[in-house]
């Protein structure tokens, strides 16, 4: 089975605000093409520009991602870590988890299975 093309499903990266001052980016679709990844990257960049120091990225709706999308995850991690801000990931499905395991990013990212579990991990 081949991975679907980027045009088979619309990708969205919606931003909302949760309790404890946490900002949520919820991503849906395939992170394969430049436009799809740009929406996700722009959402992360906006959170940094707005000094949103607690970010939760919910990847539960992501079916596939390519190396560029992984680069956005790593860039977000680096930006937040450098600022001593908090970044967590949740809702990762088996396909994305496999990618994170192969790249060993699962060892450095703060990942929770469920959104509620991730929210509980945010300090202050």
Secondary structure as UniProt FT lines:
FT   HELIX           6..8
FT   STRAND          12..17
FT   HELIX           19..21
FT   STRAND          23..31
FT   HELIX           34..49
FT   TURN            50..51
FT   STRAND          54..65
FT   HELIX           67..82
FT   TURN            83..84
FT   STRAND          86..90
FT   HELIX           94..102
FT   TURN            103..104
FT   HELIX           105..107
FT   STRAND          111..112
FT   HELIX           115..121
//
